[in-house]
Amino acid sequence: MTDHEAYDGIPVTVVMPTYNEAGNLPRMAEAVLGLPLDGLHLKIVDDSSPDGTGRIAEELAEKYNADRPAGRPRMSVLHRTAKDGLGRAYVAGMGAALAEGAAYVVQMDADGSHPVEAVPRMLRTAVDSGAGLVVGSRYVEGGSLDEEWGVHRVLLSRFANHYVRTVLGTEIRDITAGFNLWSARTLRDVDLATVDSAGYGFQVELKYEAVRAGHRAVEIPIRFEERTEGVSKMSLRTQLESAVLPLRLRLKHW
């Protein structure tokens, strides 16, 4: 029995928020749904993308679900009428995944920066170790960043992680990482409805609250790639929210 066969049938939902990702979504859906995990489901959470990403997602879901007329569908689309932040999109998608019976939920960007092939390894790590959270980490041994990242971006990313770890007193080296696998129990214990961060700070807040709730985090190395299509959604407002968040969390749990 191969590693993939050993974890086949475990209901895993990949939650992938989208906004203007029409150029990336078809290849991302093909890559995710091509993974050798029979229990895997892809859920797109689209914030009314003006470039037609939501329509493309529906067409892809129809195509991939036609291969499985009975049982759990392979792909679904959650349409949101407002663009109110990455964190809110993840809360909506994760909540839906839990309601549909997912045992594990994966966070993944739609821009191709996260290595799809690492998902089975993340699942295996979670099941074998009993960890409530597996982080696809750029900053543990074996992890790396695309060479196209400029020195200033690398330094900023490393500083952000060091700053957050210092303020929150956490040992997670890549606490800002957006490529994570969660057990359903961990997400229920955290209570997604109580997570305040609307933007990228969601990544930090959810990890911090999970560890505070007694769930263990394990980091595995990944290579983080530069996006090939579209543009980054990181605004100045988002950056400011992310900078203030660690201090707010410390005061919250003082």
Buried (B, 14 or more C-beta within 10 A) or exposed (E): EEEBEEBBEBBBBBBBBBBBBBBBBBEBBEBBBEBEBBBBBBBBBBBEBEBEBBBBBBBBBEBBBEEEEEEBBBBBBBBBEEBEBBBBBBBBBBBBBBEBEBBBBBBBBBBBBBBBEBBBBBBBBBBEEEBBBBBBBBBBEEBEBBEEBEEEEEEEBBEBBEBBBEBBEBEBBBBBBBBBBBBBBBBEBBEBEEBEBBBBBBBBBBBBBBBBBEBEBBBBBBBBBBBEBBEEBEEEEBBEBBEEBBEBBEEEEE
